[in-house]
Amino acid sequence: MKSLRNAGIAILVGLIFGAVSFVRVLIKIIPQLGNEQAINESISSLMSAPLVVVGLIISITVAILVLQGFLKLGKKFNNNLLIKVSWLIAILSIANSLISNIPLLNSNNPLDITGNTKFAIGFLVLYGILTLLLGVSLLKIKQKIKLAKPVGILNIIIGAAFITFILSPIGFLIYLVNLIITSVMFFKASKQFKE
């Protein structure tokens, strides 16, 4: 059952990579505030092909490892909803990584998101539905896995926020906190089952 421990580690690696990437972007664009062309050039310089490929590899690896953790829990407790929703979230996450990042390789204007607005809204609503269902599936094992109840409840709240779209910024902040709790849940489950 090393997949539970690996899922916990993968979430932390993903959070660290995301935080480092976010800080790099902020450091590059804050001095350029007010000059859209300079911001576009700064972001374009950060979106070099090797960095985009590394980001894709990390995000896809994280998605696969987290999927394996949820699948292990779903199979252990015969929770078909958890198994199905985990697969759908992993597939959606990988597709989003590819669809969102590959166009950056050819973009001269990374701030131009007009072509992606409908996709972003559709993705967020679909991801919200799946996240809500993930929360419901985790509540089914709340007596068996430590932290499954708070992780499940937070996933339901996050899913509802994403579905409304207007509340998605709040959902995203809760999502970041929930990732840490989910990582701890996987570590505790790993110890519980003596991986």
N, C-alpha and C positions, 0 to 999 in steps of 0.2 A: 504493500500500500504506500509505497514511496510517492505515488502520484498525489496524495494529499499534501505531503510536505512540499513537493515540487510546485504544486499550485499556489501554496502560500508564498513561496520564494518568488515565483513568477509575478505575482501581483506586486510584491515589493519592488522587484526589478523594473516592472512597468511604471510604477509610480515614480521611482527615482529617475528613470529615463525621461519621463514626461516632465518632471520638475526641472531637470537640467535643460531640456529643450526650451521650455517656457522662459526660463531665466535668460538663456542665450538670446532669444528673440527680443525680450524686454531690453536687455543691454544694448542690442543693436538699434532698436527703433526709438527708444526714449529720446536720445539726442536729436532725432530727426522729426519729432512731433511737429505737425503743421505743414510738412513738406511731403505730400503723398508720393511724388516721384522718388524722393530719397528713401522713403520707407519701403517702396516696392523694390528698389535696388538692393537695399539692405537685406530684405527678406529673401530675395532671389539669390543673393550670395550665400545665404544659409541653406538654401534648398539645392545644393549641388547633388548630382546623381549619386555619388557614393553615400552621402548622408541620408538621402531618401531611401536608398536600398537598405542601409543598415536599420533605419527606422521601421521599414516594412518587415524585415526579418525579425526584429525584436517584437513588434506588435503581433505578428502571426504566431511566433513561438509562445508568447504569453497567452494568446487566445487558446492555443492547442493544450498547453499545460493546465490552464484553468479548466478547460473542458474536461480533461482527464480526471481532475479532482472532483468535479461535480458528477461525472459519470460514475466514478467509484462509489460516491455516496448514494447515487440513485440505484445502482445495482445492489449495493450492500443492503439497502432497506426496501428493495423492490418498489421504488418510486418511479413509475413510468413517466409521470409528468416532468419530474426533474431531469430525466434522461432526454426526453424529447425537446424540452425547452433549452437545455444546455447545448444540444446539437444546433438548434436554430440560432441561438445567440452567438455561438462560435462561428457559424457560417456567415451570419450577418456582419459580425465584427471583422472577419477576414475580408469579406467583400467591400466593406466600408473602407478598410485600410487601403485596398488596391484602388478603388474608385476615387478616393480622396487624394491619394498621394501620387499616383502615376502621372496625372495631368500637370503636376507641379514641375515635373522634369522639363516640360516644354513651355512653361508659362513665363512671359515677360512681365506679367502683372498679377502676382499672387494675391493681391487684395481684391481682384475682380471675382466676386463669388456669384454674380448674377446668374450664371448658367447652372449653378449648383444649389440654388435656393429651394427649388421643388424637391430635389433629391434629399437635401438636408432635413426638410420638414417631414417628408415621407419616412426617412430613416429614423428620425427621432420618435415619431409616433409608433412605428413598428417596433423599435427597440424598447419603447415604453411599455407596449403591450406584453412583449416577451419578458421584460424585467418584472412586471407585475406578476406574471405567471410564475416566474422563478421564485418570487417571494412567497406565493401561495404554496408552491411545491416544497419550499424549505420549512414552512410552518407545519407541514405534515410529518417532519422528522424532528420537531423541536424538543421532544422528550428524549431523543436518542443522541443528539449532537449538541454539545455546548455551543452557545452563541447562534444556533440556527434560528431561534425565535427573533432576536433583534435584527439579524441580517435579513430574515424574511420580511419583517415589518418595514424595515428601511427600503428594501427592494420594492415593496408595494407602494410606498410613498414616492420613491423615485420614478417608478413606472407611471403613476398617476400624474406627476409633475411633467414628465416628458410627453405624455399623451396630450396634455393641455397646450403644450408648446410654449405658452406665455409664461408658465412657471418653470420652464426648463432651466433657467440659471440657478434657481433654488435647488432643483433636482440635481444639477451637476455638483453643487457644493456638498449636498448630502451624499451623492455618489462617491466623492473622494473620501469622505469619512468612512463610508460603508466598505470601500475597498480595503481599508486598513483592518476593520473588524472582520471582514471576510477572510483576509489573510490569517488573522489570529485564529479564526474558526478552523481553517484548514490545518494549522499547526496543532491545535488542541485535538482535532480528530485524528491526526497522525499519531500523536502520543496515546490517545485513547485506544487505538487499534494496534499499537506497538509496531509501527512500521520500521 
